[in-house]
Amino acid sequence: MSTVELTKDTFEQAVTSDGIVLVDFWADWCGPCKQFAPIYNKVSEANPDITFAKVDTEDQPELAGAFEIRSIPTLMIFRDGVMVYGQPGALPEAPLVDLIKQARELDMEEVRKQIAAQQNGGHEGSDAQA
């Protein structure tokens, strides 16, 4: 599956849908972004059930600002509408595949409990980890 370009008008709908969505924040002038792009595309072909998206930070400065993107490429992973990963840096193929595996294995009910506990000052679910 090819990657989809996200804009400020399409971003929210894409990342709040069910399933896994990877978002690559990038720019055309960015050398590491250009190195990461073929890896990202290759892994997208091997995972047709996942949405692989890209946000051009030059064309979408509002999105880059909203997520406080300070370094590119930055990869974010959303699962069932929840951001479960966000970190700058180009990844080699094996770590990217491993991140996807981890995202697939998440217990989203537990993730939501941990988020709720953090939002309530950590008073609920004392075993929730930061």
All heavy atoms as an XYZ file, in Angstrom:
1001
protein
N       0.845     -1.180      0.000
C       0.000      0.000      0.000
C       0.889      1.242      0.000
O       1.854      1.328      0.736
C      -0.893     -0.014      1.257
C      -1.729      1.214      1.432
S      -2.692      1.080      2.972
C      -3.695      2.521      2.771
N       0.543      2.194     -0.833
C       1.338      3.413     -0.866
C       0.968      4.312      0.312
O      -0.088      4.157      0.925
C       1.108      4.149     -2.184
O      -0.250      4.518     -2.306
N       1.848      5.247      0.600
C       1.585      6.156      1.703
C       0.583      7.221      1.265
O       0.460      7.523      0.079
C       2.883      6.835      2.174
O       3.456      7.538      1.084
C       3.865      5.819      2.699
N      -0.111      7.780      2.242
C      -1.071      8.840      1.970
C      -0.540     10.140      2.558
O       0.077     10.141      3.622
C      -2.475      8.520      2.535
C      -3.068      7.317      1.842
C      -2.432      8.288      4.023
N      -0.763     11.226      1.847
C      -0.365     12.540      2.334
C      -1.477     13.080      3.218
O      -2.648     13.053      2.832
C      -0.126     13.504      1.158
C       1.136     13.215      0.372
C       2.411     13.562      1.125
O       2.406     14.471      1.984
O       3.428     12.913      0.854
N      -1.114     13.552      4.403
C      -2.097     14.133      5.303
C      -1.944     15.648      5.335
O      -0.831     16.171      5.248
C      -1.937     13.575      6.718
C      -2.207     12.091      6.906
C      -2.048     11.708      8.372
C      -3.589     11.710      6.408
N      -3.083     16.311      5.484
C      -3.116     17.758      5.614
C      -3.850     18.100      6.904
O      -4.418     17.216      7.555
C      -3.869     18.404      4.433
O      -5.248     18.028      4.515
C      -3.280     17.981      3.097
N      -3.889     19.374      7.225
C      -4.617     19.772      8.435
C      -6.088     19.398      8.324
O      -6.749     19.200      9.343
C      -4.448     21.267      8.712
C      -5.033     22.165      7.651
C      -4.809     23.617      7.974
C      -5.435     24.485      6.891
N      -5.309     25.890      7.152
N      -6.613     19.258      7.105
C      -8.015     18.902      6.902
C      -8.276     17.400      7.005
O      -9.392     16.992      7.292
C      -8.504     19.410      5.539
C      -8.443     20.928      5.438
O      -8.684     21.608      6.460
O      -8.131     21.428      4.338
N      -7.259     16.574      6.764
C      -7.461     15.118      6.762
C      -6.803     14.403      7.933
O      -7.064     13.229      8.173
C      -6.922     14.502      5.455
O      -5.509     14.788      5.356
C      -7.643     15.052      4.241
N      -5.942     15.105      8.671
C      -5.148     14.475      9.714
C      -6.004     13.839     10.803
O      -5.848     12.656     11.108
C      -4.177     15.494     10.333
C      -3.204     14.887     11.294
C      -2.002     14.373     10.839
C      -3.481     14.805     12.649
C      -1.085     13.801     11.709
C      -2.582     14.236     13.535
C      -1.384     13.738     13.058
N      -6.900     14.620     11.394
C      -7.660     14.116     12.539
C      -8.464     12.877     12.186
O      -8.471     11.898     12.938
C      -8.581     15.195     13.106
C      -9.275     14.738     14.372
C     -10.082     15.828     15.051
O      -9.966     17.003     14.688
O     -10.823     15.469     15.973
N      -9.140     12.909     11.058
C      -9.938     11.738     10.657
C      -9.049     10.509     10.484
O      -9.415      9.406     10.877
C     -10.706     12.019      9.367
C     -11.569     10.846      8.947
C     -12.373     11.132      7.681
O     -12.296     12.194      7.107
N     -13.147     10.149      7.267
N      -7.868     10.708      9.921
C      -6.963      9.576      9.688
C      -6.470      8.955     10.988
O      -6.470      7.736     11.134
C      -5.777     10.018      8.833
N      -6.055      9.781     11.940
C      -5.431      9.230     13.150
C      -6.434      8.818     14.214
O      -6.063      8.124     15.161
C      -4.375     10.186     13.758
C      -3.278     10.479     12.753
C      -5.000     11.456     14.285
N      -7.687      9.206     14.092
C      -8.683      8.802     15.078
C      -9.477      7.586     14.631
O     -10.357      7.114     15.355
C      -9.660      9.957     15.407
O     -10.288     10.399     14.214
C      -8.929     11.108     16.079
N      -9.156      7.052     13.467
C      -9.856      5.866     12.985
C      -9.331      4.621     13.702
O      -8.286      4.652     14.349
C      -9.664      5.718     11.472
O      -8.294      5.565     11.172
N     -10.071      3.531     13.589
C      -9.621      2.275     14.175
C      -8.408      1.760     13.419
O      -8.239      2.015     12.238
C     -10.740      1.229     14.118
C     -11.840      1.522     15.126
O     -11.605      2.300     16.069
O     -12.938      0.964     14.965
N      -7.599      1.008     14.120
C      -6.426      0.422     13.493
C      -5.175      1.225     13.792
O      -5.167      2.121     14.629
N      -4.114      0.866     13.080
C      -2.805      1.481     13.287
C      -2.518      2.448     12.153
O      -2.710      2.121     10.976
C      -1.703      0.402     13.373
C      -1.962     -0.516     14.573
C      -0.321      1.048     13.466
C      -1.032     -1.707     14.661
N      -2.052      3.634     12.540
C      -1.676      4.657     11.566
C      -0.279      5.145     11.933
O      -0.051      5.595     13.057
C      -2.663      5.847     11.581
C      -2.251      6.892     10.553
C      -4.090      5.379     11.343
N       0.650      5.024     10.998
C       1.983      5.584     11.170
C       2.018      6.911     10.429
O       1.513      7.008      9.305
C       3.058      4.671     10.591
C       3.554      3.550     11.495
C       2.520      2.450     11.597
C       4.861      3.001     10.997
N       2.593      7.927     11.058
C       2.697      9.240     10.440
C       4.161      9.666     10.457
O       4.784      9.735     11.520
C       1.833     10.288     11.170
C       1.942     11.641     10.470
C       0.368      9.838     11.248
N       4.668      9.958      9.274
C       6.039     10.420      9.099
C       5.992     11.922      8.815
O       5.466     12.339      7.784
C       6.682      9.671      7.927
C       8.062     10.169      7.556
O       8.735     10.787      8.408
O       8.485      9.933      6.398
N       6.509     12.732      9.745
C       6.643     14.171      9.515
C       7.987     14.377      8.824
O       9.024     13.967      9.357
C       6.607     14.930     10.845
C       5.241     15.005     11.461
C       4.760     13.965     12.240
C       4.435     16.119     11.277
C       3.507     14.030     12.827
C       3.176     16.194     11.853
C       2.710     15.148     12.626
N       7.982     15.017      7.663
C       9.183     15.110      6.845
C       9.198     16.436      6.077
O       8.229     17.190      6.106
C       9.227     13.946      5.853
C       8.155     14.073      4.791
C       6.822     13.828      4.952
C       8.336     14.520      3.467
N       6.161     14.099      3.786
C       7.064     14.518      2.847
C       9.440     14.926      2.725
C       6.880     14.918      1.529
C       9.247     15.307      1.402
C       7.983     15.292      0.811
N      10.301     16.685      5.370
C      10.402     17.818      4.442
C      11.324     17.413      3.303
O      12.235     16.591      3.479
C      10.940     19.054      5.152
N      11.090     17.999      2.138
C      11.842     17.647      0.932
C      13.338     17.951      1.054
O      14.167     17.257      0.502
C      11.243     18.370     -0.273
C      11.791     17.849     -1.581
O      11.844     16.615     -1.749
O      12.187     18.673     -2.433
N      13.695     18.973      1.818
C      15.093     19.380      1.940
C      15.869     18.544      2.954
O      17.081     18.683      3.091
C      15.176     20.859      2.342
C      14.360     21.194      3.551
C      13.107     21.736      3.562
C      14.703     20.989      4.922
N      12.653     21.887      4.854
C      13.608     21.430      5.710
C      15.810     20.468      5.580
C      13.609     21.372      7.104
C      15.803     20.411      6.971
C      14.713     20.865      7.717
N      15.200     17.673      3.677
C      15.785     16.934      4.799
C      16.478     15.651      4.321
O      15.821     14.728      3.850
C      14.668     16.624      5.797
S      15.078     15.421      7.060
N      17.798     15.599      4.469
C      18.562     14.421      4.060
C      18.142     13.140      4.776
O      17.877     12.119      4.118
N      18.066     13.142      6.113
C      17.622     11.927      6.802
C      16.209     11.491      6.392
O      15.914     10.298      6.375
C      17.687     12.313      8.284
C      18.736     13.374      8.344
C      18.566     14.153      7.058
N      15.347     12.458      6.071
C      13.990     12.122      5.609
C      14.058     11.348      4.297
O      13.329     10.370      4.100
C      13.153     13.388      5.399
S      12.893     14.379      6.885
N      14.948     11.794      3.408
C      15.101     11.127      2.109
C      15.673      9.720      2.283
O      15.324      8.809      1.543
C      15.984     11.957      1.186
C      15.307     13.225      0.714
C      16.212     14.018     -0.206
C      15.513     15.286     -0.666
N      16.329     16.041     -1.602
N      16.536      9.542      3.284
C      17.088      8.214      3.557
C      16.033      7.292      4.161
O      16.036      6.093      3.905
C      18.285      8.322      4.502
C      19.487      8.993      3.888
C      20.605      9.213      4.895
O      20.387      9.321      6.100
N      21.832      9.294      4.386
N      15.138      7.848      4.973
C      14.112      7.065      5.646
C      12.966      6.681      4.699
O      12.359      5.617      4.855
C      13.577      7.845      6.854
C      12.527      7.131      7.647
C      12.765      5.871      8.191
C      11.294      7.709      7.870
C      11.803      5.205      8.939
C      10.316      7.057      8.618
C      10.569      5.805      9.151
N      12.693      7.509      3.713
C      11.532      7.304      2.833
C      11.480      5.920      2.184
O      10.423      5.268      2.217
C      11.470      8.405      1.775
N      12.560      5.398      1.602
C      12.469      4.063      0.991
C      12.197      2.955      2.014
O      11.488      1.991      1.715
C      13.835      3.861      0.327
C      14.493      5.181      0.300
C      13.850      6.025      1.349
N      12.729      3.103      3.223
C      12.481      2.123      4.286
C      11.008      2.163      4.670
O      10.349      1.128      4.765
C      13.385      2.414      5.511
C      14.851      2.201      5.139
C      12.979      1.563      6.715
C      15.838      2.765      6.133
N      10.499      3.371      4.860
C       9.093      3.568      5.229
C       8.178      2.972      4.167
O       7.239      2.246      4.486
C       8.850      5.075      5.380
C       7.555      5.475      6.039
C       7.350      5.283      7.396
C       6.546      6.096      5.310
C       6.181      5.693      8.020
C       5.373      6.511      5.918
C       5.198      6.301      7.271
O       4.034      6.712      7.875
N       8.498      3.229      2.900
C       7.686      2.694      1.799
C       7.761      1.171      1.733
O       6.745      0.504      1.507
C       8.105      3.318      0.467
C       7.718      4.783      0.380
O       6.779      5.239      1.026
N       8.466      5.529     -0.404
N       8.949      0.609      1.928
C       9.112     -0.843      1.885
C       8.302     -1.518      2.997
O       7.600     -2.509      2.764
C      10.592     -1.215      2.020
C      10.852     -2.705      2.003
C      12.330     -3.026      2.148
C      12.563     -4.521      2.163
N      13.969     -4.852      2.398
N       8.381     -0.966      4.207
C       7.648     -1.540      5.331
C       6.142     -1.370      5.119
O       5.356     -2.240      5.487
C       8.137     -0.927      6.664
C       7.284     -1.394      7.830
C       9.601     -1.301      6.905
N       5.729     -0.279      4.469
C       4.298     -0.090      4.186
C       3.786     -1.171      3.250
O       2.662     -1.660      3.414
C       4.024      1.301      3.605
O       4.380      1.393      2.249
N       4.598     -1.569      2.286
C       4.200     -2.630      1.351
C       4.001     -3.965      2.070
O       3.153     -4.764      1.695
C       5.253     -2.792      0.247
C       5.387     -1.595     -0.670
C       4.172     -1.370     -1.554
O       3.480     -2.348     -1.891
O       3.911     -0.199     -1.890
N       4.786     -4.196      3.117
C       4.709     -5.453      3.868
C       3.588     -5.463      4.911
O       3.323     -6.492      5.513
C       6.052     -5.728      4.552
N       2.947     -4.308      5.106
C       1.889     -4.179      6.120
C       0.666     -3.483      5.521
O       0.332     -2.354      5.906
C       2.416     -3.382      7.321
C       3.495     -4.114      8.074
O       3.213     -4.957      8.907
N       4.751     -3.797      7.765
N      -0.025     -4.146      4.588
C      -1.136     -3.485      3.894
C      -2.339     -3.175      4.784
O      -3.193     -2.374      4.398
C      -1.507     -4.485      2.800
C      -1.028     -5.805      3.306
C       0.194     -5.507      4.125
N      -2.388     -3.752      5.976
C      -3.506     -3.491      6.892
C      -3.294     -2.241      7.736
O      -4.168     -1.849      8.501
C      -3.719     -4.694      7.814
C      -2.486     -5.003      8.656
O      -1.361     -4.959      8.128
O      -2.650     -5.288      9.855
N      -2.149     -1.606      7.593
C      -1.808     -0.412      8.364
C      -1.799      0.786      7.429
O      -1.364      0.690      6.280
C      -0.420     -0.575      9.023
C      -0.472     -1.680     10.079
C       0.062      0.726      9.631
C       0.873     -1.977     10.722
N      -2.249      1.936      7.941
C      -2.175      3.171      7.166
C      -0.819      3.823      7.412
O      -0.450      4.079      8.562
C      -3.297      4.145      7.573
O      -4.552      3.520      7.329
C      -3.206      5.446      6.799
N      -0.085      4.046      6.348
C       1.185      4.758      6.395
C       0.945      6.131      5.787
O       0.533      6.231      4.634
C       2.269      4.014      5.608
C       2.803      2.807      6.323
C       2.054      1.646      6.399
C       4.051      2.835      6.926
C       2.540      0.519      7.058
C       4.547      1.717      7.594
C       3.791      0.556      7.662
N       1.180      7.162      6.577
C       0.889      8.522      6.136
C       2.126      9.400      6.281
O       3.045      9.082      7.032
C      -0.260      9.087      6.960
N       2.106     10.499      5.534
C       3.204     11.449      5.581
C       2.621     12.851      5.735
O       1.571     13.146      5.188
C       4.037     11.373      4.299
C       4.774     10.036      4.136
C       5.533      9.950      2.844
C       6.958     10.362      2.869
N       7.849      9.791      3.828
N       3.336     13.673      6.500
C       2.985     15.083      6.634
C       4.210     15.891      6.221
O       5.264     15.798      6.858
C       2.581     15.450      8.078
C       2.380     16.954      8.207
C       1.320     14.704      8.487
N       4.081     16.655      5.144
C       5.142     17.539      4.694
C       5.111     18.782      5.584
O       4.176     19.578      5.514
C       4.925     17.912      3.227
C       6.044     18.763      2.657
O       6.774     19.420      3.428
O       6.180     18.778      1.421
N       6.126     18.919      6.432
C       6.122     20.008      7.409
C       6.216     21.385      6.748
O       5.807     22.372      7.346
C       7.273     19.843      8.423
O       8.518     19.811      7.728
C       7.094     18.584      9.248
N       6.713     21.452      5.528
C       6.771     22.727      4.807
C       5.389     23.130      4.310
O       5.042     24.303      4.336
C       7.745     22.626      3.623
C       9.182     22.418      4.035
C       9.764     23.619      4.770
O       9.734     24.740      4.223
O      10.251     23.430      5.903
N       4.611     22.161      3.853
C       3.259     22.431      3.357
C       2.229     22.496      4.470
O       1.156     23.072      4.294
C       2.817     21.349      2.354
C       3.556     21.443      1.036
O       4.150     22.509      0.749
O       3.551     20.444      0.296
N       2.518     21.878      5.614
C       1.569     21.782      6.726
C       2.184     22.302      8.029
O       2.280     21.575      9.027
C       1.105     20.320      6.897
C       0.446     19.723      5.683
C      -0.820     20.466      5.279
O      -1.627     20.839      6.125
N      -0.994     20.691      3.993
N       2.594     23.577      8.053
C       3.244     24.094      9.270
C       2.326     24.089     10.492
O       2.810     23.983     11.618
C       3.664     25.516      8.880
C       2.773     25.887      7.744
C       2.489     24.600      7.011
N       1.002     24.165     10.272
C       0.079     24.141     11.416
C       0.144     22.795     12.128
O       0.145     22.730     13.356
C      -1.370     24.411     10.964
C      -1.570     25.755     10.301
C      -1.413     25.696      8.778
O      -0.963     24.654      8.238
O      -1.735     26.694      8.126
N       0.199     21.713     11.351
C       0.293     20.377     11.953
C       1.632     20.196     12.660
O       1.688     19.675     13.774
C       0.130     19.290     10.891
C      -1.288     18.941     10.482
C      -1.275     17.924      9.352
C      -2.075     18.420     11.660
N       2.693     20.634     12.008
C       4.018     20.521     12.629
C       4.049     21.296     13.941
O       4.581     20.815     14.947
C       5.089     21.024     11.673
N       3.439     22.468     13.957
C       3.394     23.278     15.168
C       2.527     22.652     16.244
O       2.881     22.650     17.425
N       1.391     22.101     15.841
C       0.467     21.492     16.802
C       1.116     20.324     17.538
O       0.831     20.091     18.712
C      -0.804     21.028     16.091
N       1.996     19.599     16.856
C       2.672     18.452     17.477
C       4.077     18.798     17.943
O       4.847     17.906     18.305
C       2.683     17.264     16.509
C       1.344     16.584     16.418
C       0.457     16.925     15.421
C       0.955     15.655     17.368
C      -0.794     16.329     15.346
C      -0.291     15.054     17.310
C      -1.165     15.395     16.292
N       4.387     20.089     17.925
C       5.685     20.576     18.395
C       6.844     19.833     17.749
O       7.799     19.414     18.420
C       5.758     20.523     19.924
C       4.697     21.374     20.592
C       4.727     21.312     22.107
O       5.543     20.555     22.679
O       3.919     22.031     22.716
N       6.753     19.652     16.431
C       7.814     18.981     15.683
C       9.019     19.916     15.627
O       8.941     21.016     15.085
C       7.338     18.612     14.255
C       6.098     17.723     14.295
C       8.480     17.963     13.473
C       6.265     16.409     15.009
N      10.119     19.494     16.208
C      11.340     20.296     16.248
C      12.458     19.669     15.422
O      13.456     20.306     15.137
C      11.833     20.448     17.688
C      10.821     21.058     18.625
C      10.830     22.575     18.526
N       9.897     23.160     19.484
C       8.706     23.647     19.155
N       8.295     23.608     17.911
N       7.926     24.170     20.077
N      12.291     18.402     15.096
C      13.307     17.674     14.355
C      12.602     16.706     13.410
O      11.597     16.105     13.775
C      14.199     16.911     15.339
O      15.187     16.176     14.662
N      13.121     16.612     12.204
C      12.532     15.675     11.246
C      13.623     14.771     10.693
O      14.782     15.173     10.661
C      11.770     16.401     10.109
C      12.658     17.437      9.423
C      10.500     17.025     10.623
C      12.027     18.103      8.233
N      13.253     13.551     10.308
C      11.900     13.023     10.366
C      11.468     12.741     11.811
O      12.294     12.436     12.671
C      11.982     11.716      9.579
C      13.411     11.271      9.729
C      14.209     12.557      9.802
N      10.183     12.867     12.044
C       9.580     12.436     13.303
C       8.505     11.429     12.958
O       7.681     11.671     12.070
C       8.963     13.618     14.077
O      10.017     14.445     14.576
C       8.129     13.126     15.257
N       8.531     10.293     13.634
C       7.553      9.237     13.403
C       6.591      9.183     14.583
O       7.017      9.214     15.738
C       8.249      7.881     13.256
C       7.339      6.684     13.013
C       6.658      6.789     11.649
C       8.126      5.393     13.105
N       5.300      9.114     14.266
C       4.276      8.913     15.284
C       3.457      7.697     14.898
O       3.235      7.449     13.710
C       3.372     10.134     15.408
C       4.065     11.330     15.972
S       2.923     12.677     16.235
C       4.046     13.869     16.942
N       3.033      6.969     15.916
C       2.161      5.817     15.679
C       0.902      6.025     16.506
O       0.976      6.283     17.721
C       2.833      4.485     16.060
C       4.128      4.290     15.267
C       1.868      3.322     15.835
C       4.913      3.045     15.641
N      -0.230      5.915     15.838
C      -1.533      5.999     16.486
C      -2.186      4.629     16.362
O      -2.084      3.981     15.324
C      -2.422      7.036     15.784
C      -1.904      8.445     15.904
C      -0.920      8.920     15.052
C      -2.401      9.295     16.871
C      -0.437     10.213     15.160
C      -1.926     10.595     16.993
C      -0.945     11.052     16.126
N      -2.845      4.215     17.446
C      -3.602      2.973     17.394
C      -4.968      3.240     17.994
O      -5.065      3.694     19.137
C      -2.898      1.850     18.153
C      -3.781      0.620     18.244
C      -3.073     -0.684     18.106
N      -4.056     -1.728     18.316
C      -3.904     -2.754     19.138
N      -2.767     -2.931     19.763
N      -4.868     -3.633     19.282
N      -5.991      2.967     17.209
C      -7.379      3.170     17.645
C      -7.579      4.566     18.219
O      -8.224      4.753     19.249
C      -7.788      2.101     18.655
C      -7.672      0.692     18.072
O      -7.728      0.539     16.840
O      -7.518     -0.259     18.853
N      -6.983      5.562     17.563
C      -7.172      6.946     17.954
C      -6.274      7.455     19.060
O      -6.385      8.599     19.479
N      -5.351      6.624     19.541
C      -4.456      7.003     20.641
C      -3.019      7.024     20.115
O      -2.561      6.052     19.514
C      -4.565      6.001     21.814
C      -3.572      6.350     22.914
C      -5.981      5.942     22.346
N      -2.307      8.136     20.390
C      -0.898      8.166     20.001
C      -0.118      7.290     20.973
O      -0.116      7.543     22.181
C      -0.322      9.576     20.010
C       1.094      9.606     19.442
S       1.799     11.240     19.254
C       2.306     11.564     20.921
N       0.523      6.243     20.448
C       1.251      5.296     21.290
C       2.768      5.412     21.133
O       3.517      4.785     21.869
C       0.782      3.841     21.033
C      -0.676      3.677     21.426
C       0.995      3.430     19.587
N       3.203      6.233     20.158
C       4.640      6.412     19.940
C       4.848      7.730     19.222
O       4.079      8.084     18.327
C       5.207      5.265     19.090
C       6.673      5.418     18.748
C       7.659      4.960     19.616
C       7.073      6.025     17.558
C       9.010      5.102     19.315
C       8.425      6.166     17.248
C       9.386      5.707     18.131
O      10.720      5.849     17.837
N       5.873      8.440     19.598
C       6.252      9.651     18.892
C       7.681      9.998     19.207
O       8.019     10.210     20.376
N       8.539      9.986     18.177
C       9.950     10.252     18.411
C      10.619     10.676     17.104
O      10.329     10.121     16.046
C      10.628      8.996     18.957
C      12.005      9.255     19.490
C      12.512      8.093     20.322
O      11.759      7.472     21.065
N      13.783      7.808     20.218
N      11.522     11.658     17.185
C      12.262     12.045     15.987
C      13.371     11.051     15.671
O      13.825     10.320     16.547
C      12.842     13.412     16.352
C      12.937     13.407     17.833
C      11.826     12.518     18.326
N      13.767     11.044     14.412
C      14.887     10.223     13.981
C      14.494      9.213     12.927
O      13.407      8.646     12.973
N      15.370      9.035     11.957
C      15.168      8.031     10.917
C      15.506      6.664     11.489
O      16.523      6.498     12.156
C      16.045      8.334      9.709
N      14.639      5.707     11.247
C      14.856      4.358     11.770
C      15.298      3.407     10.671
O      14.789      3.473      9.556
C      13.555      3.807     12.367
C      13.029      4.478     13.617
C      11.638      3.956     13.938
C      13.970      4.217     14.775
N      16.195      2.482     10.988
C      16.469      1.382     10.072
C      15.226      0.476     10.000
O      14.327      0.558     10.836
C      17.643      0.652     10.717
C      18.227      1.621     11.684
C      17.088      2.483     12.138
N      15.208     -0.396      9.015
C      14.044     -1.251      8.788
C      13.695     -2.129      9.992
O      12.533     -2.198     10.399
C      14.278     -2.130      7.558
C      13.080     -2.971      7.200
C      13.280     -3.799      5.939
O      14.257     -3.562      5.206
O      12.461     -4.685      5.700
N      14.669     -2.815     10.577
C      14.375     -3.757     11.672
C      13.719     -3.063     12.880
O      12.715     -3.556     13.390
C      15.629     -4.517     12.083
N      14.239     -1.925     13.343
C      13.563     -1.256     14.452
C      12.154     -0.758     14.099
O      11.261     -0.782     14.939
C      14.482     -0.082     14.798
C      15.824     -0.509     14.330
C      15.555     -1.331     13.092
N      11.952     -0.341     12.849
C      10.623      0.090     12.427
C       9.652     -1.088     12.442
O       8.525     -0.981     12.956
C      10.673      0.728     11.031
C       9.332      1.209     10.467
C       8.660      2.213     11.391
C       9.538      1.793      9.075
N      10.088     -2.224     11.941
C       9.259     -3.434     11.957
C       8.941     -3.832     13.401
O       7.818     -4.211     13.723
C       9.953     -4.579     11.186
C       9.269     -5.909     11.414
C      10.000     -4.246      9.695
N       9.938     -3.708     14.283
C       9.729     -4.047     15.692
C       8.713     -3.103     16.345
O       7.867     -3.544     17.122
C      11.056     -4.018     16.455
C      10.882     -4.485     17.891
O      10.410     -5.626     18.094
O      11.197     -3.697     18.802
N       8.787     -1.813     16.035
C       7.819     -0.863     16.576
C       6.391     -1.218     16.148
O       5.459     -1.147     16.947
C       8.131      0.555     16.093
C       9.087      1.365     16.929
C       9.389      2.702     16.254
C       8.535      1.608     18.317
N       6.244     -1.608     14.900
C       4.925     -2.004     14.404
C       4.440     -3.242     15.144
O       3.274     -3.325     15.541
C       4.961     -2.221     12.879
C       5.177     -0.879     12.182
C       3.693     -2.905     12.389
C       5.493     -0.985     10.708
N       5.342     -4.190     15.354
C       4.980     -5.402     16.100
C       4.509     -5.027     17.506
O       3.490     -5.534     17.988
C       6.188     -6.337     16.163
C       5.966     -7.625     16.946
C       7.231     -8.493     16.907
C       7.050     -9.777     17.656
N       7.253     -9.651     19.101
N       5.228     -4.129     18.163
C       4.844     -3.692     19.505
C       3.482     -2.989     19.490
O       2.659     -3.199     20.396
C       5.901     -2.768     20.084
C       7.208     -3.470     20.421
C       8.237     -2.492     20.957
O       7.954     -1.738     21.886
N       9.423     -2.498     20.371
N       3.243     -2.168     18.486
C       1.954     -1.469     18.381
C       0.813     -2.461     18.191
O      -0.267     -2.301     18.760
C       1.989     -0.457     17.232
N       1.069     -3.505     17.404
C       0.041     -4.538     17.183
C      -0.288     -5.287     18.478
O      -1.417     -5.699     18.691
C       0.515     -5.554     16.145
C       0.545     -5.058     14.718
C       0.942     -6.211     13.796
N       1.237     -5.809     12.446
C       0.328     -5.612     11.500
N      -0.939     -5.751     11.773
N       0.692     -5.270     10.283
N       0.716     -5.468     19.326
C       0.553     -6.280     20.533
C       0.007     -5.507     21.732
O      -0.292     -6.111     22.757
C       1.904     -6.918     20.902
C       2.372     -7.932     19.885
C       3.783     -8.437     20.142
O       4.489     -7.872     21.017
O       4.188     -9.389     19.458
N      -0.121     -4.189     21.612
C      -0.600     -3.402     22.743
C      -2.003     -3.819     23.167
O      -2.864     -4.081     22.342
C      -0.644     -1.914     22.374
C       0.681     -1.175     22.366
C       0.478      0.236     21.828
C       1.281     -1.128     23.764
N      -2.206     -3.848     24.476
C      -3.535     -4.038     25.046
C      -4.127     -2.638     25.177
O      -3.817     -1.900     26.117
C      -3.416     -4.718     26.413
C      -4.751     -4.900     27.114
O      -5.746     -4.250     26.715
O      -4.796     -5.673     28.078
N      -4.972     -2.250     24.217
C      -5.464     -0.882     24.171
C      -6.357     -0.547     25.366
O      -6.425      0.604     25.786
C      -6.176     -0.601     22.852
C      -5.221     -0.556     21.658
S      -3.786      0.556     21.907
C      -4.604      2.143     21.925
N      -7.000     -1.533     25.934
C      -7.798     -1.274     27.140
C      -6.879     -0.831     28.276
O      -7.171      0.122     29.000
C      -8.587     -2.531     27.535
C      -9.557     -2.299     28.668
C     -10.415     -3.524     28.944
O     -10.885     -4.169     27.983
O     -10.607     -3.819     30.142
N      -5.748     -1.514     28.401
C      -4.771     -1.160     29.434
C      -4.152      0.216     29.144
O      -3.944      1.018     30.064
C      -3.681     -2.232     29.535
C      -2.677     -1.989     30.635
C      -3.295     -1.961     32.030
O      -4.301     -2.661     32.280
O      -2.777     -1.201     32.876
N      -3.868      0.493     27.886
C      -3.312      1.794     27.510
C      -4.278      2.907     27.909
O      -3.887      3.913     28.496
C      -3.002      1.844     25.999
C      -2.688      3.264     25.539
C      -1.850      0.909     25.658
N      -5.552      2.715     27.617
C      -6.549      3.735     27.962
C      -6.670      3.904     29.482
O      -6.847      5.023     29.968
C      -7.894      3.381     27.332
C      -7.919      3.661     25.840
C      -9.318      3.504     25.245
N      -9.313      3.886     23.846
C      -9.017      3.077     22.840
N      -8.714      1.813     23.079
N      -9.032      3.512     21.598
N      -6.550      2.812     30.230
C      -6.578      2.908     31.694
C      -5.393      3.731     32.191
O      -5.534      4.556     33.093
C      -6.527      1.511     32.329
C      -7.828      0.755     32.281
C      -7.648     -0.597     32.964
C      -8.869     -1.475     32.821
N      -8.657     -2.815     33.393
N      -4.219      3.504     31.618
C      -3.030      4.239     32.034
C      -3.169      5.722     31.714
O      -2.784      6.582     32.508
C      -1.781      3.656     31.374
C      -1.400      2.297     31.906
C      -0.168      1.723     31.238
O       0.545      2.415     30.523
N       0.096      0.452     31.484
N      -3.715      6.027     30.545
C      -3.925      7.427     30.157
C      -4.901      8.089     31.121
O      -4.669      9.200     31.593
C      -4.417      7.528     28.703
C      -3.297      7.110     27.747
C      -4.907      8.937     28.386
C      -3.742      6.922     26.318
N      -5.981      7.400     31.430
C      -6.973      7.947     32.364
C      -6.345      8.189     33.732
O      -6.595      9.223     34.365
C      -8.168      7.002     32.483
N      -5.516      7.277     34.188
C      -4.864      7.430     35.480
C      -3.937      8.647     35.471
O      -3.894      9.415     36.434
C      -4.087      6.166     35.837
N      -3.205      8.840     34.385
C      -2.306      9.998     34.286
C      -3.093     11.298     34.264
O      -2.704     12.282     34.878
C      -1.434      9.885     33.037
C      -0.392      8.806     33.141
C       0.384      8.592     31.853
O       0.135      9.247     30.844
N       1.305      7.655     31.874
N      -4.220     11.297     33.556
C      -5.033     12.501     33.465
C      -5.708     12.823     34.793
O      -6.042     13.968     35.056
C      -6.085     12.357     32.360
C      -5.465     12.363     30.981
C      -6.461     12.060     29.879
O      -7.545     11.559     30.113
N      -6.060     12.357     28.657
N      -5.892     11.815     35.638
C      -6.492     12.015     36.951
C      -5.432     12.152     38.037
O      -5.696     11.897     39.199
C      -7.436     10.854     37.291
C      -8.670     10.859     36.436
O      -9.211     11.925     36.116
N      -9.141      9.700     36.025
N      -4.233     12.505     37.631
C      -3.160     12.712     38.609
C      -2.588     11.438     39.180
O      -1.996     11.448     40.230
N      -2.789     10.332     38.477
C      -2.220      9.063     38.913
C      -2.947      8.428     40.068
O      -2.432      7.505     40.683
N      -4.153      8.902     40.387
C      -4.895      8.348     41.529
C      -5.624      7.053     41.212
O      -5.958      6.307     42.093
C      -5.885      9.382     42.073
C      -5.205     10.621     42.557
N      -4.300     10.617     43.585
C      -5.269     11.890     42.121
C      -3.856     11.838     43.777
N      -4.418     12.635     42.903
N      -5.881      6.808     39.928
C      -6.534      5.554     39.556
C      -5.494      4.586     39.042
O      -4.528      4.990     38.413
C      -7.566      5.807     38.450
C      -8.767      6.600     38.909
C      -9.753      6.803     37.782
O      -9.667      6.074     36.778
O     -10.614      7.673     37.913
N      -5.690      3.326     39.279
C      -4.781      2.296     38.766
C      -3.358      2.547     39.180
O      -2.533      2.924     38.363
N      -3.055      2.367     40.437
C      -1.745      2.704     40.968
C      -0.612      1.953     40.265
O       0.535      2.334     40.375
C      -1.687      2.420     42.465
O      -1.972      1.069     42.710
N      -0.949      0.909     39.518
C       0.106      0.179     38.817
C       0.374      0.746     37.430
O       1.213      0.253     36.702
C      -0.240     -1.315     38.719
C      -1.504     -1.565     37.941
O      -2.291     -0.619     37.716
O      -1.739     -2.730     37.559
N      -0.329      1.811     37.051
C      -0.094      2.432     35.739
C       1.300      3.041     35.715
O       1.729      3.656     36.675
C      -1.152      3.501     35.475
N       1.961      2.823     34.608
C       3.319      3.346     34.459
C       3.307      4.549     33.550
O       2.513      4.644     32.637
C       4.230      2.277     33.884
C       4.374      1.086     34.807
C       5.251      0.010     34.202
O       5.804      0.179     33.132
N       5.374     -1.095     34.895
N       4.225      5.456     33.766
C       4.328      6.661     32.946
C       4.951      6.345     31.623
O       5.739      5.471     31.474
C       5.150      7.710     33.672
